[in-house]
Amino acid sequence: MMRQEDALQMAEIALEAFPTMQPPTNYQREFRNPLAHYIVALDRPSIPSAGGSGLALYMVGYAGFWLLAGEAHIVDVAVRDAYRRQGIGELLIACTIDLALAFNASQATLEVRASNQQALSLYNKYGFQEQGRRRRYYVDNNEDAIIMTLEDLKCADFVKRFEELKKALAVRRGFTLYPPVR
Ligand SMILES: CC(C)(COP(=O)(O)OP(=O)(O)OC[C@H]1O[C@@H](n2cnc3c(N)ncnc32)[C@H](O)[C@@H]1OP(=O)(O)O)[C@@H](O)C(=O)NCCC(=O)NCCS
């Protein structure tokens, strides 16, 4: 269950990751949106919480998608600057695909700035392909959005490749990935 503190941390991460986004996403409203699903990455507890009764969790990244007519529309993937290049973005995308599959989605789609090489590289790695462009979609700099799609999440070739990618991620980064509940 997402809480108000989670919305605040997500807003903080979004400000860092999408500084020109106007208006900023209202995450509290997103939590009430029945179509929206969010996954968060938390750092190991290291800072004692104010009450001293537990340990504060620090959100380092999140990903979200809307489930519409069997399609997962990925709306955000973001990792705090200080935590990038450690496999967290990839973990979030892998978990997003797993969760989309658990909801029986058969496709995943997203939009990404044409200049966003980091994100394009991540999505290409997971098999997303360019489907088209929305010209001058981003009003801050008139940049195009590239529409990317993973056409068939359930096809045997994708499932095999996806499992290999997750295994490689777990080995390389020392993550423990549990089998998804389907
Ligand atoms: C895109 C983003 C989520 C990647 O997160 P990350 O935790 O740094 O990424 P990872 O360490 O998991 O890297 C996974 C893959 O992403 C790509 N990637 C990440 N950073 C990259 C960089 N600086 N240059 C090129 N490719 C990069 C690579 O394909 C990488 O795979 P590899 O390690 O095998 O090369 C992060 O850069 C971010 O939050 N950016 C700002 C928000 C954003 O643009 N989100 C996407 C909106 S559509």
The ligand as a MOL file (V3000), in Angstrom:
LIG
                    3D

  0  0  0     0  0            999 V3000
M  V30 BEGIN CTAB
M  V30 COUNTS 48 50 0 0 0
M  V30 BEGIN ATOM
M  V30 1 C 17.0350 5.5710 -17.6940 0
M  V30 2 C 17.3500 5.2460 -16.2230 0
M  V30 3 C 16.0630 4.8370 -15.5230 0
M  V30 4 C 18.3600 4.0710 -16.1900 0
M  V30 5 O 18.5460 3.7160 -14.8320 0
M  V30 6 P 19.9180 3.0730 -14.2960 0
M  V30 7 O 19.6300 2.4810 -12.9710 0
M  V30 8 O 21.0180 4.0620 -14.3590 0
M  V30 9 O 20.1810 1.9610 -15.3990 0
M  V30 10 P 20.9330 0.5520 -15.2050 0
M  V30 11 O 22.1750 0.7320 -14.4270 0
M  V30 12 O 19.9650 -0.4450 -14.7190 0
M  V30 13 O 21.3130 0.2250 -16.7050 0
M  V30 14 C 20.4850 -0.6290 -17.4850 0
M  V30 15 C 20.7160 -0.3220 -18.9470 0
M  V30 16 O 20.3100 1.0190 -19.2450 0
M  V30 17 C 21.1810 1.5620 -20.2360 0
M  V30 18 N 21.9170 2.6930 -19.6440 0
M  V30 19 C 21.7870 3.1590 -18.3710 0
M  V30 20 N 22.5850 4.2440 -18.2160 0
M  V30 21 C 23.2010 4.4490 -19.3880 0
M  V30 22 C 24.1270 5.4280 -19.8500 0
M  V30 23 N 24.5910 6.4020 -19.0470 0
M  V30 24 N 24.5410 5.3600 -21.1360 0
M  V30 25 C 24.0840 4.3980 -21.9660 0
M  V30 26 N 23.2140 3.4210 -21.5790 0
M  V30 27 C 22.7700 3.4660 -20.3090 0
M  V30 28 C 22.1170 0.4480 -20.6510 0
M  V30 29 O 21.4930 -0.2850 -21.6750 0
M  V30 30 C 22.1500 -0.3980 -19.3820 0
M  V30 31 O 22.5000 -1.7430 -19.6430 0
M  V30 32 P 24.0480 -2.1870 -19.4800 0
M  V30 33 O 24.3790 -1.9690 -18.0330 0
M  V30 34 O 24.0440 -3.6130 -19.8830 0
M  V30 35 O 24.8360 -1.2640 -20.3910 0
M  V30 36 C 18.0150 6.4710 -15.5140 0
M  V30 37 O 19.0820 6.9400 -16.3180 0
M  V30 38 C 17.0570 7.6160 -15.2290 0
M  V30 39 O 16.3840 7.6480 -14.1960 0
M  V30 40 N 17.0260 8.5990 -16.1380 0
M  V30 41 C 16.1430 9.7770 -15.9570 0
M  V30 42 C 14.7030 9.4230 -16.1200 0
M  V30 43 C 14.4140 8.8500 -17.4900 0
M  V30 44 O 14.9180 9.3430 -18.5030 0
M  V30 45 N 13.5520 7.8210 -17.5270 0
M  V30 46 C 13.0990 7.2130 -18.7490 0
M  V30 47 C 11.9370 7.9840 -19.2450 0
M  V30 48 S 11.1890 7.2320 -20.6600 0
M  V30 END ATOM
M  V30 BEGIN BOND
M  V30 1 1 1 2
M  V30 2 1 2 3
M  V30 3 1 2 4
M  V30 4 1 2 36
M  V30 5 1 4 5
M  V30 6 1 5 6
M  V30 7 2 6 7
M  V30 8 1 6 8
M  V30 9 1 6 9
M  V30 10 1 9 10
M  V30 11 2 10 11
M  V30 12 1 10 12
M  V30 13 1 10 13
M  V30 14 1 13 14
M  V30 15 1 14 15
M  V30 16 1 15 16
M  V30 17 1 15 30
M  V30 18 1 16 17
M  V30 19 1 17 18
M  V30 20 1 17 28
M  V30 21 1 18 19
M  V30 22 1 18 27
M  V30 23 2 19 20
M  V30 24 1 20 21
M  V30 25 1 21 22
M  V30 26 2 21 27
M  V30 27 1 22 23
M  V30 28 2 22 24
M  V30 29 1 24 25
M  V30 30 2 25 26
M  V30 31 1 26 27
M  V30 32 1 28 29
M  V30 33 1 28 30
M  V30 34 1 30 31
M  V30 35 1 31 32
M  V30 36 2 32 33
M  V30 37 1 32 34
M  V30 38 1 32 35
M  V30 39 1 36 37
M  V30 40 1 36 38
M  V30 41 2 38 39
M  V30 42 1 38 40
M  V30 43 1 40 41
M  V30 44 1 41 42
M  V30 45 1 42 43
M  V30 46 2 43 44
M  V30 47 1 43 45
M  V30 48 1 45 46
M  V30 49 1 46 47
M  V30 50 1 47 48
M  V30 END BOND
M  V30 END CTAB
M  END
